[in-house]
Amino acid sequence: MSDSPVAPLLRDLHERDIAWMAGVEEELFGASAWSESLIREDFRYGGRRYRGVWVGDDPAAYAVYGFEGDAFSLMNLAVVPAHRREGLARLIMDDLLSEAEGLSVPYVWLEVAVTNEPALALYRDYGFEDVRVRRKYYQPEGVDALVMRRPMREPAGF
């Protein structure tokens, strides 16, 4: 029997995964978490991509991304505490940027709590730049959000 680590599996989430996702939301984001009903509604009708990472039989991370109007955005990314520091967020980021590249979008956008140092470091590692601060964006805590973007291609004429 091998002691080698199990390779993570990235796949689309299914409706049966929503209860798990909502539980992780509540555990990690508390009062500002997306509710199960909001997730379920967006999953069914929002036209976004819901992706999950499994390590063996354990659901370990998820992300939601797609178009918000005409902007391609990462709406949510979370890794359960037991699977942090395993490269799962990077796996998701690689998937996100591959999707953005395939869609030929000029930028990928995201918002992140200014207090979330690990996420800020990850996003900056991936070439996201600060755009502006949205004061008291995350409610009810009143935490500011940093709007970030990553160019996906050179603008025409350069």
Rosetta constraint file for C-alpha pairs under 8 A:
AtomPair CA 6 CA 55 HARMONIC 6.31 0.50
AtomPair CA 6 CA 56 HARMONIC 5.99 0.50
AtomPair CA 7 CA 55 HARMONIC 6.60 0.50
AtomPair CA 7 CA 56 HARMONIC 7.56 0.50
AtomPair CA 8 CA 53 HARMONIC 6.33 0.50
AtomPair CA 8 CA 54 HARMONIC 5.55 0.50
AtomPair CA 8 CA 55 HARMONIC 4.64 0.50
AtomPair CA 8 CA 56 HARMONIC 7.04 0.50
AtomPair CA 8 CA 88 HARMONIC 7.65 0.50
AtomPair CA 9 CA 53 HARMONIC 5.41 0.50
AtomPair CA 9 CA 54 HARMONIC 5.08 0.50
AtomPair CA 9 CA 55 HARMONIC 6.43 0.50
AtomPair CA 9 CA 56 HARMONIC 7.93 0.50
AtomPair CA 10 CA 51 HARMONIC 6.96 0.50
AtomPair CA 10 CA 52 HARMONIC 5.69 0.50
AtomPair CA 10 CA 53 HARMONIC 4.44 0.50
AtomPair CA 10 CA 54 HARMONIC 6.53 0.50
AtomPair CA 10 CA 91 HARMONIC 7.90 0.50
AtomPair CA 10 CA 92 HARMONIC 7.78 0.50
AtomPair CA 11 CA 51 HARMONIC 5.65 0.50
AtomPair CA 11 CA 52 HARMONIC 5.49 0.50
AtomPair CA 11 CA 53 HARMONIC 6.45 0.50
AtomPair CA 12 CA 49 HARMONIC 7.35 0.50
AtomPair CA 12 CA 50 HARMONIC 5.73 0.50
AtomPair CA 12 CA 51 HARMONIC 4.36 0.50
AtomPair CA 12 CA 52 HARMONIC 5.95 0.50
AtomPair CA 13 CA 17 HARMONIC 6.08 0.50
AtomPair CA 13 CA 18 HARMONIC 7.82 0.50
AtomPair CA 13 CA 50 HARMONIC 5.39 0.50
AtomPair CA 13 CA 51 HARMONIC 5.16 0.50
AtomPair CA 13 CA 52 HARMONIC 5.52 0.50
AtomPair CA 14 CA 18 HARMONIC 7.21 0.50
AtomPair CA 15 CA 40 HARMONIC 7.55 0.50
AtomPair CA 15 CA 43 HARMONIC 7.62 0.50
AtomPair CA 17 CA 21 HARMONIC 6.31 0.50
AtomPair CA 18 CA 22 HARMONIC 6.05 0.50
AtomPair CA 18 CA 36 HARMONIC 6.99 0.50
AtomPair CA 18 CA 39 HARMONIC 7.03 0.50
AtomPair CA 18 CA 40 HARMONIC 6.64 0.50
AtomPair CA 19 CA 23 HARMONIC 6.22 0.50
AtomPair CA 19 CA 36 HARMONIC 6.58 0.50
AtomPair CA 20 CA 24 HARMONIC 6.36 0.50
AtomPair CA 21 CA 25 HARMONIC 6.14 0.50
AtomPair CA 21 CA 36 HARMONIC 8.00 0.50
AtomPair CA 21 CA 62 HARMONIC 7.54 0.50
AtomPair CA 22 CA 26 HARMONIC 6.25 0.50
AtomPair CA 22 CA 33 HARMONIC 7.97 0.50
AtomPair CA 22 CA 34 HARMONIC 6.96 0.50
AtomPair CA 22 CA 35 HARMONIC 6.25 0.50
AtomPair CA 22 CA 36 HARMONIC 5.04 0.50
AtomPair CA 22 CA 39 HARMONIC 7.30 0.50
AtomPair CA 23 CA 27 HARMONIC 6.19 0.50
AtomPair CA 24 CA 28 HARMONIC 5.97 0.50
AtomPair CA 24 CA 80 HARMONIC 6.98 0.50
AtomPair CA 25 CA 29 HARMONIC 5.51 0.50
AtomPair CA 25 CA 30 HARMONIC 7.17 0.50
AtomPair CA 25 CA 33 HARMONIC 5.14 0.50
AtomPair CA 25 CA 34 HARMONIC 6.34 0.50
AtomPair CA 25 CA 35 HARMONIC 7.80 0.50
AtomPair CA 25 CA 78 HARMONIC 7.93 0.50
AtomPair CA 26 CA 30 HARMONIC 4.83 0.50
AtomPair CA 26 CA 31 HARMONIC 7.23 0.50
AtomPair CA 26 CA 33 HARMONIC 5.37 0.50
AtomPair CA 26 CA 34 HARMONIC 7.56 0.50
AtomPair CA 26 CA 35 HARMONIC 7.80 0.50
AtomPair CA 28 CA 33 HARMONIC 7.68 0.50
AtomPair CA 28 CA 80 HARMONIC 7.95 0.50
AtomPair CA 29 CA 33 HARMONIC 4.81 0.50
AtomPair CA 31 CA 139 HARMONIC 7.50 0.50
AtomPair CA 31 CA 140 HARMONIC 6.56 0.50
AtomPair CA 31 CA 141 HARMONIC 7.66 0.50
AtomPair CA 32 CA 138 HARMONIC 6.40 0.50
AtomPair CA 32 CA 139 HARMONIC 5.70 0.50
AtomPair CA 32 CA 140 HARMONIC 6.42 0.50
AtomPair CA 32 CA 141 HARMONIC 7.43 0.50
AtomPair CA 34 CA 38 HARMONIC 6.29 0.50
AtomPair CA 34 CA 39 HARMONIC 6.45 0.50
AtomPair CA 35 CA 39 HARMONIC 6.20 0.50
AtomPair CA 36 CA 40 HARMONIC 5.98 0.50
AtomPair CA 37 CA 41 HARMONIC 6.06 0.50
AtomPair CA 38 CA 42 HARMONIC 6.06 0.50
AtomPair CA 39 CA 43 HARMONIC 5.84 0.50
AtomPair CA 40 CA 44 HARMONIC 6.21 0.50
AtomPair CA 41 CA 45 HARMONIC 6.05 0.50
AtomPair CA 41 CA 46 HARMONIC 7.27 0.50
AtomPair CA 42 CA 46 HARMONIC 4.35 0.50
AtomPair CA 42 CA 47 HARMONIC 7.50 0.50
AtomPair CA 42 CA 48 HARMONIC 7.63 0.50
AtomPair CA 43 CA 47 HARMONIC 7.25 0.50
AtomPair CA 43 CA 48 HARMONIC 7.03 0.50
AtomPair CA 43 CA 50 HARMONIC 7.33 0.50
AtomPair CA 47 CA 66 HARMONIC 7.35 0.50
AtomPair CA 47 CA 67 HARMONIC 7.86 0.50
AtomPair CA 48 CA 64 HARMONIC 6.68 0.50
AtomPair CA 48 CA 65 HARMONIC 5.72 0.50
AtomPair CA 48 CA 66 HARMONIC 4.70 0.50
AtomPair CA 48 CA 67 HARMONIC 6.82 0.50
AtomPair CA 49 CA 64 HARMONIC 5.63 0.50
AtomPair CA 49 CA 65 HARMONIC 5.35 0.50
AtomPair CA 49 CA 66 HARMONIC 5.92 0.50
AtomPair CA 50 CA 62 HARMONIC 7.28 0.50
AtomPair CA 50 CA 63 HARMONIC 5.96 0.50
AtomPair CA 50 CA 64 HARMONIC 4.69 0.50
AtomPair CA 50 CA 65 HARMONIC 6.83 0.50
AtomPair CA 51 CA 62 HARMONIC 5.44 0.50
AtomPair CA 51 CA 63 HARMONIC 5.27 0.50
AtomPair CA 51 CA 64 HARMONIC 6.38 0.50
AtomPair CA 51 CA 92 HARMONIC 7.91 0.50
AtomPair CA 52 CA 59 HARMONIC 7.21 0.50
AtomPair CA 52 CA 60 HARMONIC 7.50 0.50
AtomPair CA 52 CA 61 HARMONIC 5.60 0.50
AtomPair CA 52 CA 62 HARMONIC 4.15 0.50
AtomPair CA 52 CA 63 HARMONIC 6.50 0.50
AtomPair CA 53 CA 59 HARMONIC 6.08 0.50
AtomPair CA 53 CA 60 HARMONIC 5.59 0.50
AtomPair CA 53 CA 61 HARMONIC 5.02 0.50
AtomPair CA 53 CA 62 HARMONIC 6.09 0.50
AtomPair CA 53 CA 88 HARMONIC 7.19 0.50
AtomPair CA 53 CA 92 HARMONIC 7.96 0.50
AtomPair CA 54 CA 58 HARMONIC 5.38 0.50
AtomPair CA 54 CA 59 HARMONIC 4.38 0.50
AtomPair CA 54 CA 60 HARMONIC 5.35 0.50
AtomPair CA 54 CA 61 HARMONIC 7.14 0.50
AtomPair CA 55 CA 59 HARMONIC 6.44 0.50
AtomPair CA 55 CA 60 HARMONIC 6.35 0.50
AtomPair CA 60 CA 79 HARMONIC 5.93 0.50
AtomPair CA 60 CA 80 HARMONIC 5.48 0.50
AtomPair CA 60 CA 82 HARMONIC 7.86 0.50
AtomPair CA 60 CA 83 HARMONIC 6.05 0.50
AtomPair CA 60 CA 88 HARMONIC 8.00 0.50
AtomPair CA 61 CA 77 HARMONIC 7.51 0.50
AtomPair CA 61 CA 78 HARMONIC 5.51 0.50
AtomPair CA 61 CA 79 HARMONIC 4.17 0.50
AtomPair CA 61 CA 80 HARMONIC 5.99 0.50
AtomPair CA 61 CA 83 HARMONIC 7.97 0.50
AtomPair CA 61 CA 88 HARMONIC 6.86 0.50
AtomPair CA 61 CA 89 HARMONIC 7.50 0.50
AtomPair CA 62 CA 76 HARMONIC 7.89 0.50
AtomPair CA 62 CA 77 HARMONIC 5.76 0.50
AtomPair CA 62 CA 78 HARMONIC 5.57 0.50
AtomPair CA 62 CA 79 HARMONIC 6.66 0.50
AtomPair CA 62 CA 92 HARMONIC 7.73 0.50
AtomPair CA 63 CA 74 HARMONIC 7.54 0.50
AtomPair CA 63 CA 75 HARMONIC 7.48 0.50
AtomPair CA 63 CA 76 HARMONIC 5.24 0.50
AtomPair CA 63 CA 77 HARMONIC 4.21 0.50
AtomPair CA 63 CA 78 HARMONIC 6.48 0.50
AtomPair CA 63 CA 92 HARMONIC 7.03 0.50
AtomPair CA 64 CA 74 HARMONIC 6.19 0.50
AtomPair CA 64 CA 75 HARMONIC 5.42 0.50
AtomPair CA 64 CA 76 HARMONIC 5.10 0.50
AtomPair CA 64 CA 77 HARMONIC 6.61 0.50
AtomPair CA 65 CA 72 HARMONIC 7.38 0.50
AtomPair CA 65 CA 73 HARMONIC 5.58 0.50
AtomPair CA 65 CA 74 HARMONIC 4.38 0.50
AtomPair CA 65 CA 75 HARMONIC 5.35 0.50
AtomPair CA 65 CA 76 HARMONIC 7.03 0.50
AtomPair CA 65 CA 96 HARMONIC 7.34 0.50
AtomPair CA 66 CA 72 HARMONIC 5.28 0.50
AtomPair CA 66 CA 73 HARMONIC 5.53 0.50
AtomPair CA 66 CA 74 HARMONIC 6.74 0.50
AtomPair CA 66 CA 75 HARMONIC 7.76 0.50
AtomPair CA 67 CA 71 HARMONIC 5.39 0.50
AtomPair CA 67 CA 72 HARMONIC 4.36 0.50
AtomPair CA 67 CA 73 HARMONIC 5.98 0.50
AtomPair CA 68 CA 72 HARMONIC 6.27 0.50
AtomPair CA 68 CA 73 HARMONIC 6.52 0.50
AtomPair CA 71 CA 107 HARMONIC 7.54 0.50
AtomPair CA 71 CA 108 HARMONIC 7.28 0.50
AtomPair CA 71 CA 109 HARMONIC 7.01 0.50
AtomPair CA 72 CA 100 HARMONIC 7.34 0.50
AtomPair CA 72 CA 105 HARMONIC 6.98 0.50
AtomPair CA 72 CA 107 HARMONIC 6.91 0.50
AtomPair CA 72 CA 108 HARMONIC 5.30 0.50
AtomPair CA 72 CA 109 HARMONIC 6.22 0.50
AtomPair CA 73 CA 108 HARMONIC 5.43 0.50
AtomPair CA 73 CA 109 HARMONIC 4.50 0.50
AtomPair CA 73 CA 110 HARMONIC 5.48 0.50
AtomPair CA 74 CA 96 HARMONIC 7.73 0.50
AtomPair CA 74 CA 108 HARMONIC 7.29 0.50
AtomPair CA 74 CA 109 HARMONIC 6.29 0.50
AtomPair CA 74 CA 110 HARMONIC 5.11 0.50
AtomPair CA 74 CA 111 HARMONIC 7.84 0.50
AtomPair CA 75 CA 110 HARMONIC 6.42 0.50
AtomPair CA 75 CA 111 HARMONIC 7.46 0.50
AtomPair CA 77 CA 89 HARMONIC 7.54 0.50
AtomPair CA 78 CA 89 HARMONIC 7.62 0.50
AtomPair CA 79 CA 83 HARMONIC 6.59 0.50
AtomPair CA 79 CA 84 HARMONIC 6.13 0.50
AtomPair CA 79 CA 88 HARMONIC 7.20 0.50
AtomPair CA 79 CA 89 HARMONIC 6.84 0.50
AtomPair CA 80 CA 84 HARMONIC 6.55 0.50
AtomPair CA 83 CA 88 HARMONIC 7.75 0.50
AtomPair CA 84 CA 88 HARMONIC 7.35 0.50
AtomPair CA 87 CA 91 HARMONIC 6.30 0.50
AtomPair CA 88 CA 92 HARMONIC 6.34 0.50
AtomPair CA 89 CA 93 HARMONIC 6.11 0.50
AtomPair CA 90 CA 94 HARMONIC 6.03 0.50
AtomPair CA 90 CA 122 HARMONIC 7.85 0.50
AtomPair CA 91 CA 95 HARMONIC 6.33 0.50
AtomPair CA 92 CA 96 HARMONIC 6.10 0.50
AtomPair CA 93 CA 97 HARMONIC 6.14 0.50
AtomPair CA 94 CA 98 HARMONIC 6.07 0.50
AtomPair CA 95 CA 99 HARMONIC 6.19 0.50
AtomPair CA 96 CA 100 HARMONIC 6.23 0.50
AtomPair CA 97 CA 101 HARMONIC 6.01 0.50
AtomPair CA 97 CA 108 HARMONIC 7.86 0.50
AtomPair CA 98 CA 102 HARMONIC 6.16 0.50
AtomPair CA 99 CA 103 HARMONIC 6.28 0.50
AtomPair CA 100 CA 104 HARMONIC 6.18 0.50
AtomPair CA 100 CA 105 HARMONIC 5.75 0.50
AtomPair CA 100 CA 108 HARMONIC 7.06 0.50
AtomPair CA 100 CA 152 HARMONIC 7.62 0.50
AtomPair CA 101 CA 105 HARMONIC 6.50 0.50
AtomPair CA 101 CA 152 HARMONIC 6.76 0.50
AtomPair CA 104 CA 152 HARMONIC 7.72 0.50
AtomPair CA 105 CA 152 HARMONIC 6.67 0.50
AtomPair CA 106 CA 151 HARMONIC 5.94 0.50
AtomPair CA 106 CA 152 HARMONIC 5.16 0.50
AtomPair CA 106 CA 153 HARMONIC 5.88 0.50
AtomPair CA 106 CA 155 HARMONIC 7.75 0.50
AtomPair CA 107 CA 149 HARMONIC 6.28 0.50
AtomPair CA 107 CA 150 HARMONIC 5.38 0.50
AtomPair CA 107 CA 151 HARMONIC 4.49 0.50
AtomPair CA 107 CA 152 HARMONIC 5.27 0.50
AtomPair CA 107 CA 153 HARMONIC 7.78 0.50
AtomPair CA 108 CA 149 HARMONIC 5.45 0.50
AtomPair CA 108 CA 150 HARMONIC 5.23 0.50
AtomPair CA 108 CA 151 HARMONIC 6.68 0.50
AtomPair CA 108 CA 152 HARMONIC 7.14 0.50
AtomPair CA 109 CA 147 HARMONIC 7.30 0.50
AtomPair CA 109 CA 148 HARMONIC 5.77 0.50
AtomPair CA 109 CA 149 HARMONIC 4.37 0.50
AtomPair CA 109 CA 150 HARMONIC 6.62 0.50
AtomPair CA 110 CA 147 HARMONIC 5.87 0.50
AtomPair CA 110 CA 148 HARMONIC 5.39 0.50
AtomPair CA 110 CA 149 HARMONIC 6.38 0.50
AtomPair CA 111 CA 145 HARMONIC 5.85 0.50
AtomPair CA 111 CA 146 HARMONIC 5.43 0.50
AtomPair CA 111 CA 147 HARMONIC 4.48 0.50
AtomPair CA 111 CA 148 HARMONIC 6.12 0.50
AtomPair CA 112 CA 116 HARMONIC 7.03 0.50
AtomPair CA 112 CA 119 HARMONIC 7.38 0.50
AtomPair CA 112 CA 120 HARMONIC 7.23 0.50
AtomPair CA 112 CA 145 HARMONIC 5.18 0.50
AtomPair CA 112 CA 146 HARMONIC 5.31 0.50
AtomPair CA 112 CA 147 HARMONIC 6.72 0.50
AtomPair CA 112 CA 148 HARMONIC 7.89 0.50
AtomPair CA 113 CA 138 HARMONIC 7.47 0.50
AtomPair CA 113 CA 143 HARMONIC 6.56 0.50
AtomPair CA 113 CA 144 HARMONIC 5.92 0.50
AtomPair CA 113 CA 145 HARMONIC 4.44 0.50
AtomPair CA 113 CA 146 HARMONIC 6.18 0.50
AtomPair CA 114 CA 120 HARMONIC 7.67 0.50
AtomPair CA 114 CA 143 HARMONIC 7.37 0.50
AtomPair CA 114 CA 144 HARMONIC 5.88 0.50
AtomPair CA 114 CA 145 HARMONIC 5.50 0.50
AtomPair CA 114 CA 146 HARMONIC 5.78 0.50
AtomPair CA 115 CA 143 HARMONIC 7.75 0.50
AtomPair CA 116 CA 120 HARMONIC 6.23 0.50
AtomPair CA 117 CA 121 HARMONIC 6.11 0.50
AtomPair CA 118 CA 122 HARMONIC 6.26 0.50
AtomPair CA 119 CA 123 HARMONIC 6.10 0.50
AtomPair CA 120 CA 124 HARMONIC 6.11 0.50
AtomPair CA 121 CA 125 HARMONIC 6.06 0.50
AtomPair CA 122 CA 126 HARMONIC 6.46 0.50
AtomPair CA 123 CA 127 HARMONIC 6.59 0.50
AtomPair CA 123 CA 128 HARMONIC 5.46 0.50
AtomPair CA 124 CA 128 HARMONIC 4.92 0.50
AtomPair CA 124 CA 129 HARMONIC 6.58 0.50
AtomPair CA 126 CA 150 HARMONIC 7.93 0.50
AtomPair CA 127 CA 150 HARMONIC 5.86 0.50
AtomPair CA 128 CA 148 HARMONIC 5.83 0.50
AtomPair CA 128 CA 149 HARMONIC 5.05 0.50
AtomPair CA 128 CA 150 HARMONIC 4.34 0.50
AtomPair CA 128 CA 151 HARMONIC 7.74 0.50
AtomPair CA 129 CA 148 HARMONIC 5.30 0.50
AtomPair CA 129 CA 149 HARMONIC 5.46 0.50
AtomPair CA 129 CA 150 HARMONIC 6.20 0.50
AtomPair CA 130 CA 146 HARMONIC 6.86 0.50
AtomPair CA 130 CA 147 HARMONIC 6.24 0.50
AtomPair CA 130 CA 148 HARMONIC 4.60 0.50
AtomPair CA 130 CA 149 HARMONIC 6.80 0.50
AtomPair CA 131 CA 146 HARMONIC 7.37 0.50
AtomPair CA 131 CA 147 HARMONIC 5.44 0.50
AtomPair CA 131 CA 148 HARMONIC 5.23 0.50
AtomPair CA 131 CA 149 HARMONIC 6.84 0.50
AtomPair CA 132 CA 146 HARMONIC 5.97 0.50
AtomPair CA 132 CA 147 HARMONIC 5.33 0.50
AtomPair CA 132 CA 148 HARMONIC 7.33 0.50
AtomPair CA 133 CA 144 HARMONIC 6.65 0.50
AtomPair CA 133 CA 145 HARMONIC 5.68 0.50
AtomPair CA 133 CA 146 HARMONIC 4.56 0.50
AtomPair CA 133 CA 147 HARMONIC 5.98 0.50
AtomPair CA 134 CA 144 HARMONIC 5.65 0.50
AtomPair CA 134 CA 145 HARMONIC 5.06 0.50
AtomPair CA 134 CA 146 HARMONIC 6.25 0.50
AtomPair CA 134 CA 147 HARMONIC 7.14 0.50
AtomPair CA 135 CA 142 HARMONIC 7.75 0.50
AtomPair CA 135 CA 143 HARMONIC 7.16 0.50
AtomPair CA 135 CA 144 HARMONIC 4.55 0.50
AtomPair CA 135 CA 145 HARMONIC 6.54 0.50
AtomPair CA 136 CA 141 HARMONIC 7.71 0.50
AtomPair CA 136 CA 142 HARMONIC 4.11 0.50
AtomPair CA 136 CA 143 HARMONIC 4.74 0.50
AtomPair CA 136 CA 144 HARMONIC 4.47 0.50
AtomPair CA 136 CA 145 HARMONIC 7.16 0.50
AtomPair CA 137 CA 142 HARMONIC 6.27 0.50
AtomPair CA 137 CA 143 HARMONIC 6.02 0.50
AtomPair CA 137 CA 144 HARMONIC 5.24 0.50
AtomPair CA 137 CA 145 HARMONIC 5.64 0.50
AtomPair CA 138 CA 142 HARMONIC 5.41 0.50
AtomPair CA 138 CA 143 HARMONIC 5.07 0.50
AtomPair CA 138 CA 144 HARMONIC 6.45 0.50
AtomPair CA 138 CA 145 HARMONIC 6.92 0.50
AtomPair CA 139 CA 143 HARMONIC 7.00 0.50
AtomPair CA 154 CA 158 HARMONIC 6.57 0.50
